[in-house]
Amino acid sequence: MAHARTLTLVQWARGRDWRLALQHSCPHAALVWITRGQGIAIVEGVRRGLGVHNALVLPAGTIFAIEPGKTGFGLVCEIPRQAAAPMPDRPHLLRIRDVAGQNELTALFEAMHREQNEARPFMDEVLDALAAQMSVWLRRALIAQPEEPRVPAAERLVRAYAALVERHHAEGLGVADHARSLGVTPTHLTRTCRRLSGLSAAELLTQRSLHAARDLIETSTRPMAEIAASLGFGSAAYFSRFILHHTGRTPSQLRAAALARMPAKQAL
């Protein structure tokens, strides 16, 4: 993706709940704008509530998961690294209370949506310009926010663990390996992760591996043994058991189902 674009949360997930609900990252910076309902986000291993008029800022490469809830609805603006729209280098969750600010951001999303639907000449330039305006809106909103308190030690630990999971999830490392790198015991790391995210350290790691695996299974034609090796699994058989245990289906069944959902012209 060379230019900014906007999508609904459902479109961002490509209609598949697991794409948002499992721990993963996005290669582009993203601004998520919640316009209806209540949900949950786990960003860098820390659980946060999501509600109406919340803006979630996700720098490229940030590990996160979103559960928007049954009635939740949100919009997403993806901003590639090369776009002239500076984004923060760490995540933020902003609760926008002033009506003017809410209306301004909603209007920018609506303008981007119109441009994409009409596909007129120079559309990409307009989308990038609107994304730059969003960047300005965001920086102003950050300035207006109260100064953030010092991050507690427990949160710093979980964030550091989440960063290690994101960086090394395809290398076959376990919780004990990451705990050793962080200078804590696996028990302490697990207890702290569960308190801040609602998930154990192992569950955070499993979710990240599962997301990566399902993405490769359902969007590529690579042999399953090759996918297993690329994600640090010791054998194709263990990889198949892992997928079956967590999804109720074999890798081949997941790929077949993905092909069946795909329009013929987009088939793998």
C-alpha positions in Angstrom: 0.0 0.0 0.0 1.7 3.2 -1.2 -1.0 5.7 -0.1 -3.3 6.3 2.9 -6.7 4.6 2.9 -9.7 4.3 5.2 -11.7 1.2 6.0 -14.3 0.0 8.6 -13.1 -2.3 11.3 -14.9 -5.2 9.5 -13.1 -4.4 6.2 -9.8 -4.1 8.1 -10.3 -7.6 9.4 -11.4 -8.8 5.9 -14.6 -10.0 7.5 -12.7 -12.5 9.8 -13.0 -11.8 13.5 -9.8 -13.6 14.3 -7.8 -11.1 12.3 -8.6 -8.4 14.9 -9.1 -10.6 18.0 -5.8 -12.4 18.0 -2.5 -10.6 18.8 -0.8 -9.2 15.7 0.7 -6.1 14.2 0.1 -3.9 11.2 2.9 -2.9 8.8 1.4 0.6 8.5 0.5 3.2 11.2 -3.2 3.2 11.9 -5.7 5.5 13.5 -8.8 3.7 14.8 -11.9 5.9 15.5 -14.7 4.2 17.5 -18.1 5.6 16.6 -20.5 3.1 18.2 -20.5 0.5 21.0 -18.0 -0.6 23.5 -15.2 -3.0 23.3 -11.7 -4.0 24.4 -8.2 -3.4 23.0 -5.0 -5.1 24.2 -2.1 -2.9 23.0 1.5 -3.9 23.9 0.0 -6.4 26.3 -2.1 -3.9 28.2 -5.9 -4.1 28.2 -7.9 -1.0 27.7 -11.6 -0.3 27.3 -12.8 1.1 24.0 -15.9 3.3 23.7 -17.6 5.9 21.5 -15.3 8.8 20.4 -12.2 6.9 21.4 -9.2 7.3 19.0 -6.6 4.5 19.2 -3.2 5.3 17.7 -1.2 2.3 16.5 2.3 2.9 15.2 3.6 0.5 12.6 4.7 -2.8 14.1 2.8 -2.4 17.3 1.4 -5.7 18.7 -2.3 -5.4 19.5 -5.8 -7.0 19.4 -9.2 -5.5 19.2 -12.6 -6.9 20.2 -15.1 -4.2 19.2 -18.1 -6.0 20.8 -21.4 -7.0 19.2 -22.6 -3.5 18.5 -19.2 -1.9 18.1 -18.4 0.0 14.9 -15.2 1.9 14.0 -13.2 3.4 11.2 -9.6 3.0 10.4 -7.1 5.1 8.6 -4.0 3.3 7.5 -1.0 5.6 6.9 2.1 4.1 5.1 5.5 5.0 6.3 6.3 7.1 3.2 3.2 9.3 3.6 3.8 12.9 4.6 1.7 12.4 7.7 3.9 12.2 10.9 2.5 9.7 13.4 3.5 9.1 17.0 6.2 6.5 17.7 4.2 4.9 20.5 0.5 3.9 21.0 -2.1 6.2 22.5 -5.7 5.9 23.4 -7.4 9.3 23.3 -10.9 9.9 24.7 -12.2 12.8 22.7 -14.8 14.7 24.7 -15.2 18.0 22.9 -17.8 17.9 20.1 -15.8 20.0 17.8 -12.9 17.6 17.8 -15.2 14.6 17.3 -16.9 16.3 14.3 -13.6 17.3 12.8 -12.2 13.8 12.8 -15.4 12.2 11.6 -15.5 14.7 8.7 -12.0 13.8 7.7 -12.9 10.1 7.6 -16.1 10.8 5.6 -14.1 12.9 3.1 -11.6 10.0 2.6 -14.5 7.6 2.2 -16.0 9.7 -0.5 -12.7 10.0 -2.4 -12.3 6.2 -2.3 -15.8 5.6 -3.5 -15.7 8.1 -6.4 -12.2 7.2 -7.5 -11.7 10.5 -9.3 -8.4 11.6 -10.9 -5.6 12.4 -8.3 -7.5 10.4 -5.6 -4.3 9.1 -4.0 -3.0 12.7 -3.6 -6.2 13.7 -2.0 -6.2 10.7 0.4 -2.6 11.5 1.4 -3.5 15.1 2.0 -6.5 14.1 4.2 -4.2 11.7 6.1 -1.8 14.6 6.7 -4.8 16.6 8.1 -5.6 13.7 10.4 -2.0 13.7 11.6 -2.3 17.4 12.5 -5.7 16.7 14.2 -4.0 13.9 16.2 -1.0 16.0 17.3 -3.3 18.8 18.5 -5.4 16.2 20.4 -2.3 14.8 22.0 -1.2 18.3 23.1 -4.6 18.9 24.7 -4.5 15.6 26.7 -3.5 15.7 30.4 0.1 14.7 31.0 0.4 11.0 31.2 1.5 9.6 34.7 4.7 7.7 35.0 4.3 4.1 33.6 4.3 1.6 36.5 7.0 -1.1 36.5 4.5 -3.9 35.9 3.3 -2.2 32.7 6.8 -1.5 31.5 7.5 -5.2 32.0 4.5 -6.4 30.0 5.2 -3.9 27.2 8.8 -5.1 27.0 7.5 -8.7 26.8 5.0 -7.9 24.1 7.7 -6.2 22.1 9.8 -9.4 22.4 6.8 -11.5 21.3 6.3 -9.3 18.2 9.9 -9.3 17.3 10.7 -13.0 17.8 7.3 -14.9 17.5 8.6 -16.7 14.4 11.7 -18.1 16.1 10.2 -20.8 18.3 11.1 -19.1 21.5 9.0 -19.7 24.6 7.9 -17.8 27.7 10.9 -19.0 29.7 13.3 -17.6 27.0 11.7 -14.2 27.1 11.5 -14.2 30.9 15.2 -14.9 31.0 15.9 -11.9 28.6 13.8 -9.7 30.9 15.5 -10.8 34.1 12.3 -12.2 35.7 10.8 -15.6 36.4 8.2 -17.1 34.0 5.8 -17.2 37.0 6.2 -13.5 37.7 5.9 -12.7 34.0 2.8 -14.8 33.6 1.1 -13.3 36.7 1.9 -9.7 35.5 0.6 -10.4 32.0 -2.6 -11.9 33.3 -3.2 -8.9 35.6 -2.7 -6.3 32.9 -4.1 -8.0 29.8 -6.4 -10.7 31.0 -4.1 -13.2 29.2 -1.2 -15.2 30.4 2.3 -14.7 28.9 1.8 -18.0 27.1 -1.6 -17.0 25.7 -0.2 -13.7 24.3 2.6 -15.7 22.6 0.2 -18.3 21.3 -2.2 -15.8 19.9 0.6 -14.0 18.0 1.9 -17.3 16.5 -1.7 -18.4 15.6 -2.4 -15.1 13.8 0.8 -15.4 11.8 0.1 -19.0 10.9 -3.6 -18.5 9.9 -2.6 -15.5 7.7 0.0 -17.6 5.8 -2.3 -20.6 5.5 -5.2 -18.6 4.2 -3.5 -16.1 2.0 -0.7 -18.0 0.4 0.0 -21.2 -1.5 3.1 -22.1 0.4 3.4 -25.7 1.5 2.4 -26.3 5.2 5.8 -27.7 6.1 7.4 -24.5 4.8 5.0 -22.3 6.8 5.7 -24.4 9.9 9.5 -24.0 9.5 9.2 -20.2 8.8 7.3 -19.8 12.1 9.7 -21.8 14.3 7.7 -25.0 14.6 9.9 -28.1 15.1 7.9 -30.2 12.6 5.0 -30.0 10.2 3.1 -32.5 12.4 3.4 -30.4 15.5 2.3 -27.4 13.4 -0.8 -29.2 12.3 -1.7 -30.3 15.8 -1.2 -26.7 17.0 -3.6 -25.4 14.4 -6.2 -28.1 15.0 -6.1 -27.6 18.7 -6.7 -23.8 18.5 -9.1 -23.7 15.5 -10.8 -27.1 15.4 -9.7 -27.5 11.8 -6.5 -28.7 10.1 -4.3 -26.3 8.1 -5.6 -27.8 4.8 -9.2 -27.3 5.9 -8.6 -23.7 6.8 -7.0 -23.1 3.4 -9.9 -24.8 1.6 -12.4 -22.7 3.5 -10.5 -19.5 2.6 -10.5 -20.5 -1.0 -14.2 -21.2 -1.0 -14.9 -17.7 0.4 -12.7 -16.0 -2.1 -14.1 -14.6 -5.4 -12.9 -16.6 -8.4 -10.7 -13.8 -9.8 -8.9 -13.5 -6.5 -8.4 -17.3 -5.9 -4.9 -18.3 -4.8 
